Amino acid sequence: MTIDVKRHWLSFMLAMITPKIVINGRQMLGRWGRNTIPLPPGQYHLHVHLPYLLPARIGPADLTIWLQPGMALELEYRAPMWTYSRGALGPAPQPWNGMGCAITSLVIAGVGVALLLVLIVAVVVAAA
């Protein structure tokens, strides 16, 4: 089984966090990119998340899989763009969860900066 663990380029800060992959309750360290995990045939519960402070887990995602003899399973995990969103786990391509919240927060921050610049210009012009 192969899990391709991805993060959006706007979520560059997530690169400092090591993804956790849990298979049937057994935790292992993953890495960004392709993670190849040899497993015998059978049923498995797969869980992927990113450890953090608050919340303790970013982007939790779960999937139950059945592996048949000789089967090569390719999965993709995409970390969310918004900290409080769930991750996406399954066959590729998966969606970028939390994109709407991330874009909204960037727009609000941009408007705030623009209003601050307008206020600074108004004060400078009034003082002159």
Z-matrix of the N, CA and C atoms (Angstrom, degrees):
N
C 1 1.448
C 2 1.525 1 108.09
N 3 1.313 2 115.19 1 139.77
C 4 1.463 3 121.35 2 178.39
C 5 1.520 4 108.82 3 -125.07
N 6 1.343 5 116.23 4 130.81
C 7 1.464 6 122.01 5 175.55
C 8 1.521 7 107.70 6 -117.16
N 9 1.322 8 116.14 7 120.65
C 10 1.459 9 121.53 8 176.67
C 11 1.533 10 107.35 9 -94.30
N 12 1.324 11 117.27 10 108.47
C 13 1.468 12 123.08 11 -177.09
C 14 1.526 13 108.77 12 -93.78
N 15 1.358 14 115.63 13 119.52
C 16 1.465 15 119.98 14 -174.20
C 17 1.523 16 111.43 15 -125.60
N 18 1.325 17 114.17 16 154.75
C 19 1.462 18 121.89 17 171.56
C 20 1.518 19 106.91 18 -133.20
N 21 1.336 20 115.31 19 150.46
C 22 1.459 21 120.56 20 178.97
C 23 1.530 22 108.67 21 -72.26
N 24 1.320 23 117.58 22 148.99
C 25 1.468 24 120.38 23 -178.21
C 26 1.526 25 112.01 24 -63.01
N 27 1.343 26 117.92 25 -26.19
C 28 1.467 27 119.94 26 176.12
C 29 1.531 28 112.13 27 -71.58
N 30 1.318 29 116.35 28 -19.97
C 31 1.465 30 121.38 29 178.71
C 32 1.525 31 110.21 30 -95.43
N 33 1.313 32 116.57 31 45.16
C 34 1.470 33 121.63 32 -174.67
C 35 1.528 34 113.10 33 -60.62
N 36 1.340 35 117.58 34 -25.72
C 37 1.471 36 120.34 35 -179.77
C 38 1.532 37 112.02 36 -67.17
N 39 1.318 38 117.26 37 -22.75
C 40 1.461 39 120.56 38 179.12
C 41 1.525 40 112.20 39 -67.37
N 42 1.309 41 117.49 40 -16.73
C 43 1.464 42 121.01 41 -179.86
C 44 1.526 43 111.91 42 -60.93
N 45 1.337 44 117.27 43 -21.72
C 46 1.474 45 120.88 44 179.64
C 47 1.522 46 112.54 45 -81.52
N 48 1.330 47 117.54 46 -8.35
C 49 1.461 48 121.93 47 -177.15
C 50 1.526 49 109.05 48 -103.03
N 51 1.330 50 116.77 49 134.94
C 52 1.460 51 121.59 50 177.72
C 53 1.522 52 109.54 51 -89.89
N 54 1.329 53 118.10 52 120.75
C 55 1.473 54 120.34 53 -179.78
C 56 1.532 55 111.45 54 -63.82
N 57 1.322 56 115.88 55 147.45
C 58 1.465 57 121.97 56 175.85
C 59 1.520 58 108.34 57 -108.88
N 60 1.307 59 115.89 58 132.81
C 61 1.458 60 122.76 59 176.06
C 62 1.521 61 106.73 60 -117.01
N 63 1.325 62 116.60 61 126.87
C 64 1.465 63 121.91 62 -179.48
C 65 1.521 64 107.88 63 -120.02
N 66 1.330 65 116.19 64 122.68
C 67 1.461 66 121.80 65 178.26
C 68 1.519 67 108.24 66 -118.92
N 69 1.334 68 116.01 67 117.03
C 70 1.469 69 122.77 68 -177.87
C 71 1.528 70 111.72 69 51.58
N 72 1.324 71 116.54 70 41.74
C 73 1.457 72 121.64 71 177.50
C 74 1.519 73 114.93 72 82.72
N 75 1.328 74 118.27 73 -5.42
C 76 1.460 75 122.11 74 179.02
C 77 1.518 76 109.27 75 -95.50
N 78 1.320 77 115.93 76 115.57
C 79 1.469 78 121.15 77 -175.40
C 80 1.514 79 111.18 78 -86.39
N 81 1.331 80 115.25 79 139.73
C 82 1.459 81 121.09 80 175.11
C 83 1.519 82 108.69 81 -139.95
N 84 1.309 83 115.70 82 152.20
C 85 1.459 84 119.73 83 177.06
C 86 1.516 85 109.07 84 -78.38
N 87 1.303 86 114.37 85 130.68
C 88 1.453 87 119.36 86 174.58
C 89 1.519 88 108.46 87 -100.91
N 90 1.294 89 115.25 88 -169.89
C 91 1.460 90 120.58 89 175.23
C 92 1.511 91 107.10 90 -149.46
N 93 1.321 92 116.67 91 161.52
C 94 1.448 93 120.97 92 176.04
C 95 1.521 94 107.33 93 -68.71
N 96 1.311 95 116.12 94 136.39
C 97 1.461 96 120.23 95 -177.34
C 98 1.520 97 110.04 96 104.54
N 99 1.314 98 115.46 97 -156.51
C 100 1.469 99 120.82 98 -175.35
C 101 1.522 100 111.60 99 -80.47
N 102 1.322 101 115.17 100 129.56
C 103 1.465 102 123.12 101 175.46
C 104 1.523 103 107.01 102 -118.45
N 105 1.325 104 117.04 103 113.55
C 106 1.456 105 121.23 104 178.63
C 107 1.525 106 108.14 105 -98.50
N 108 1.341 107 115.42 106 123.08
C 109 1.458 108 121.61 107 -177.01
C 110 1.526 109 107.73 108 -124.20
N 111 1.329 110 117.88 109 111.14
C 112 1.469 111 119.52 110 178.92
C 113 1.535 112 110.05 111 -74.58
N 114 1.331 113 115.86 112 126.57
C 115 1.462 114 121.51 113 -179.63
C 116 1.523 115 109.76 114 -135.20
N 117 1.334 116 117.34 115 141.48
C 118 1.459 117 119.58 116 173.86
C 119 1.530 118 109.96 117 -74.30
N 120 1.328 119 118.04 118 164.04
C 121 1.466 120 120.19 119 178.71
C 122 1.528 121 111.30 120 -57.53
N 123 1.330 122 115.75 121 147.83
C 124 1.458 123 120.60 122 178.39
C 125 1.516 124 111.21 123 148.89
N 126 1.341 125 114.69 124 -174.08
C 127 1.467 126 121.50 125 179.02
C 128 1.518 127 108.57 126 -98.98
N 129 1.333 128 115.44 127 138.23
C 130 1.464 129 121.12 128 -179.08
C 131 1.520 130 109.96 129 -136.85
N 132 1.327 131 114.23 130 145.23
C 133 1.465 132 120.19 131 170.95
C 134 1.523 133 106.66 132 -103.04
N 135 1.318 134 116.58 133 120.57
C 136 1.463 135 122.94 134 -176.21
C 137 1.523 136 109.05 135 -109.17
N 138 1.324 137 116.49 136 132.12
C 139 1.465 138 122.65 137 177.96
C 140 1.525 139 107.85 138 -133.49
N 141 1.335 140 116.31 139 134.68
C 142 1.473 141 121.49 140 177.67
C 143 1.524 142 107.57 141 -131.58
N 144 1.345 143 116.83 142 137.24
C 145 1.464 144 121.75 143 174.07
C 146 1.528 145 108.78 144 -155.58
N 147 1.329 146 114.68 145 171.56
C 148 1.465 147 121.58 146 176.33
C 149 1.522 148 107.53 147 -114.51
N 150 1.342 149 118.76 148 121.11
C 151 1.467 150 120.04 149 179.01
C 152 1.530 151 110.84 150 -69.71
N 153 1.337 152 115.85 151 144.53
C 154 1.460 153 120.84 152 -176.63
C 155 1.520 154 108.28 153 -154.90
N 156 1.322 155 118.17 154 -178.24
C 157 1.463 156 121.59 155 178.64
C 158 1.529 157 111.01 156 -86.52
N 159 1.314 158 117.07 157 -66.24
C 160 1.466 159 121.73 158 178.03
C 161 1.511 160 108.45 159 -132.49
N 162 1.265 161 120.43 160 110.65
C 163 1.462 162 129.75 161 -2.05
C 164 1.530 163 111.01 162 -72.40
N 165 1.314 164 115.92 163 163.97
C 166 1.470 165 120.35 164 -177.43
C 167 1.529 166 112.13 165 -67.21
N 168 1.327 167 116.01 166 -26.77
C 169 1.466 168 120.58 167 179.92
C 170 1.524 169 109.59 168 -133.09
N 171 1.321 170 115.60 169 125.43
C 172 1.462 171 120.94 170 175.53
C 173 1.531 172 107.51 171 -98.15
N 174 1.312 173 115.73 172 136.02
C 175 1.461 174 121.38 173 172.10
C 176 1.506 175 117.44 174 60.36
N 177 1.339 176 118.67 175 46.34
C 178 1.463 177 117.41 176 178.66
C 179 1.531 178 111.17 177 -64.35
N 180 1.310 179 116.07 178 141.64
C 181 1.466 180 121.88 179 178.12
C 182 1.524 181 108.40 180 -147.14
N 183 1.329 182 116.97 181 137.89
C 184 1.458 183 122.66 182 -178.39
C 185 1.517 184 110.52 183 -126.43
N 186 1.331 185 115.56 184 150.63
C 187 1.453 186 121.38 185 178.39
C 188 1.522 187 108.34 186 -157.16
N 189 1.328 188 116.66 187 135.58
C 190 1.459 189 121.38 188 172.81
C 191 1.523 190 107.35 189 -99.22
N 192 1.328 191 116.20 190 130.02
C 193 1.464 192 120.65 191 -177.03
C 194 1.526 193 109.94 192 -125.24
N 195 1.313 194 115.58 193 151.79
C 196 1.463 195 123.87 194 173.18
C 197 1.516 196 107.70 195 -117.26
N 198 1.322 197 116.80 196 122.25
C 199 1.459 198 120.72 197 176.95
C 200 1.519 199 108.96 198 -104.79
N 201 1.324 200 115.93 199 127.35
C 202 1.463 201 122.68 200 176.75
C 203 1.532 202 108.28 201 -95.23
N 204 1.326 203 118.43 202 158.26
C 205 1.471 204 120.34 203 177.74
C 206 1.529 205 111.46 204 -55.52
N 207 1.313 206 116.43 205 131.04
C 208 1.461 207 122.47 206 178.78
C 209 1.520 208 114.79 207 75.74
N 210 1.319 209 117.62 208 6.81
C 211 1.465 210 121.56 209 -176.70
C 212 1.528 211 110.75 210 -83.52
N 213 1.329 212 116.09 211 134.49
C 214 1.464 213 121.68 212 175.25
C 215 1.529 214 107.28 213 -110.15
N 216 1.317 215 117.60 214 108.96
C 217 1.453 216 122.50 215 -176.23
C 218 1.522 217 109.82 216 -99.67
N 219 1.332 218 116.36 217 127.38
C 220 1.460 219 123.13 218 178.00
C 221 1.527 220 108.15 219 -110.07
N 222 1.331 221 117.22 220 119.21
C 223 1.454 222 122.22 221 178.65
C 224 1.523 223 109.85 222 -122.20
N 225 1.329 224 115.25 223 161.34
C 226 1.455 225 120.90 224 177.77
C 227 1.527 226 108.88 225 -132.05
N 228 1.329 227 116.09 226 133.34
C 229 1.462 228 121.95 227 172.63
C 230 1.521 229 106.68 228 -114.58
N 231 1.341 230 115.60 229 128.86
C 232 1.466 231 119.67 230 175.29
C 233 1.515 232 108.32 231 -117.75
N 234 1.325 233 115.02 232 122.78
C 235 1.456 234 120.98 233 177.27
C 236 1.526 235 108.69 234 -67.18
N 237 1.334 236 117.13 235 147.17
C 238 1.466 237 118.90 236 -178.63
C 239 1.523 238 111.46 237 -72.59
N 240 1.312 239 115.76 238 157.88
C 241 1.457 240 120.68 239 176.82
C 242 1.518 241 111.07 240 -86.68
N 243 1.318 242 117.14 241 -17.19
C 244 1.467 243 123.25 242 178.01
C 245 1.523 244 106.65 243 -115.93
N 246 1.314 245 117.69 244 129.54
C 247 1.459 246 122.68 245 -173.52
C 248 1.523 247 113.98 246 -52.17
N 249 1.307 248 117.87 247 -36.18
C 250 1.462 249 120.64 248 -173.75
C 251 1.526 250 113.43 249 -93.44
N 252 1.319 251 117.79 250 9.42
C 253 1.467 252 121.98 251 177.04
C 254 1.525 253 109.73 252 -92.10
N 255 1.310 254 115.80 253 162.00
C 256 1.461 255 120.98 254 175.93
C 257 1.527 256 109.37 255 -81.99
N 258 1.311 257 115.52 256 154.60
C 259 1.455 258 120.27 257 173.31
C 260 1.520 259 109.23 258 -79.32
N 261 1.322 260 117.03 259 171.16
C 262 1.462 261 122.23 260 178.90
C 263 1.527 262 108.33 261 -117.61
N 264 1.337 263 116.76 262 127.73
C 265 1.460 264 121.97 263 -176.30
C 266 1.522 265 109.12 264 -135.12
N 267 1.328 266 116.72 265 128.66
C 268 1.462 267 121.78 266 178.75
C 269 1.515 268 109.69 267 160.75
N 270 1.331 269 116.13 268 -165.78
C 271 1.472 270 119.24 269 177.04
C 272 1.527 271 110.56 270 -64.21
N 273 1.319 272 117.02 271 146.23
C 274 1.469 273 121.70 272 -179.54
C 275 1.518 274 110.14 273 -71.27
N 276 1.317 275 119.32 274 149.83
C 277 1.466 276 127.06 275 -4.47
C 278 1.532 277 110.92 276 -89.52
N 279 1.317 278 116.06 277 145.95
C 280 1.456 279 123.25 278 177.36
C 281 1.532 280 108.62 279 -102.84
N 282 1.346 281 118.19 280 156.58
C 283 1.467 282 120.47 281 -179.22
C 284 1.531 283 111.90 282 -79.05
N 285 1.306 284 116.08 283 161.59
C 286 1.467 285 122.07 284 172.78
C 287 1.530 286 106.79 285 -90.84
N 288 1.317 287 117.92 286 94.68
C 289 1.461 288 121.35 287 179.70
C 290 1.525 289 110.56 288 -67.05
N 291 1.330 290 116.21 289 145.40
C 292 1.457 291 121.55 290 177.97
C 293 1.513 292 114.52 291 81.85
N 294 1.318 293 118.28 292 9.23
C 295 1.463 294 120.49 293 -177.47
C 296 1.529 295 111.42 294 -64.36
N 297 1.330 296 117.56 295 -39.77
C 298 1.463 297 120.70 296 179.52
C 299 1.514 298 112.13 297 -61.08
N 300 1.336 299 117.08 298 -43.44
C 301 1.472 300 121.10 299 178.75
C 302 1.527 301 111.16 300 -65.78
N 303 1.330 302 116.49 301 -40.40
C 304 1.465 303 120.05 302 -179.85
C 305 1.531 304 110.95 303 -65.20
N 306 1.322 305 117.00 304 -43.82
C 307 1.467 306 120.36 305 179.18
C 308 1.518 307 110.46 306 -65.14
N 309 1.338 308 117.25 307 -42.23
C 310 1.460 309 121.19 308 178.86
C 311 1.528 310 111.05 309 -60.40
N 312 1.329 311 117.47 310 -44.18
C 313 1.469 312 119.52 311 -179.93
C 314 1.524 313 111.44 312 -66.17
N 315 1.345 314 117.98 313 -36.13
C 316 1.464 315 120.49 314 176.88
C 317 1.529 316 111.19 315 -66.87
N 318 1.328 317 117.31 316 -39.13
C 319 1.469 318 120.97 317 178.29
C 320 1.531 319 110.04 318 -65.54
N 321 1.319 320 117.30 319 -44.84
C 322 1.473 321 121.00 320 178.81
C 323 1.523 322 110.70 321 -61.02
N 324 1.339 323 117.09 322 -43.33
C 325 1.464 324 120.26 323 178.08
C 326 1.532 325 110.79 324 -63.84
N 327 1.335 326 117.46 325 -41.19
C 328 1.464 327 121.02 326 178.80
C 329 1.520 328 112.19 327 -64.05
N 330 1.325 329 116.91 328 -41.30
C 331 1.464 330 120.56 329 177.15
C 332 1.524 331 110.40 330 -64.75
N 333 1.326 332 116.88 331 -39.85
C 334 1.470 333 120.80 332 177.88
C 335 1.516 334 111.93 333 -61.62
N 336 1.333 335 116.84 334 -43.48
C 337 1.468 336 120.86 335 178.20
C 338 1.530 337 110.38 336 -64.82
N 339 1.332 338 116.80 337 -41.68
C 340 1.472 339 120.19 338 178.89
C 341 1.521 340 111.08 339 -62.90
N 342 1.338 341 117.73 340 -42.86
C 343 1.468 342 120.57 341 177.98
C 344 1.523 343 111.48 342 -64.89
N 345 1.317 344 117.63 343 -37.05
C 346 1.463 345 121.45 344 177.72
C 347 1.528 346 110.58 345 -64.46
N 348 1.336 347 116.74 346 -42.19
C 349 1.466 348 120.07 347 177.94
C 350 1.525 349 111.23 348 -64.12
N 351 1.339 350 116.83 349 -41.16
C 352 1.468 351 120.39 350 177.56
C 353 1.522 352 110.05 351 -61.89
N 354 1.317 353 117.70 352 -41.72
C 355 1.469 354 122.21 353 178.96
C 356 1.532 355 110.92 354 -63.64
N 357 1.319 356 117.43 355 -42.97
C 358 1.472 357 121.18 356 179.34
C 359 1.522 358 109.88 357 -63.46
N 360 1.328 359 117.71 358 -44.56
C 361 1.471 360 121.05 359 178.66
C 362 1.510 361 110.55 360 -62.88
N 363 1.334 362 118.31 361 -41.05
C 364 1.459 363 121.81 362 179.75
C 365 1.513 364 111.06 363 -63.87
N 366 1.322 365 118.15 364 -40.41
C 367 1.469 366 121.47 365 178.78
C 368 1.529 367 111.20 366 -66.80
N 369 1.338 368 116.64 367 -41.87
C 370 1.458 369 120.68 368 179.77
C 371 1.517 370 109.91 369 -65.44
N 372 1.313 371 118.83 370 -42.20
C 373 1.462 372 122.87 371 -179.30
C 374 1.530 373 109.41 372 -67.04
N 375 1.331 374 117.62 373 -40.96
C 376 1.465 375 121.30 374 179.61
C 377 1.517 376 111.74 375 -66.94
N 378 1.331 377 117.41 376 -32.74
C 379 1.463 378 121.18 377 -179.08
C 380 1.532 379 111.29 378 -76.80
N 381 1.316 380 117.96 379 -20.65
C 382 1.457 381 121.07 380 -176.54
C 383 1.487 382 114.12 381 -82.59
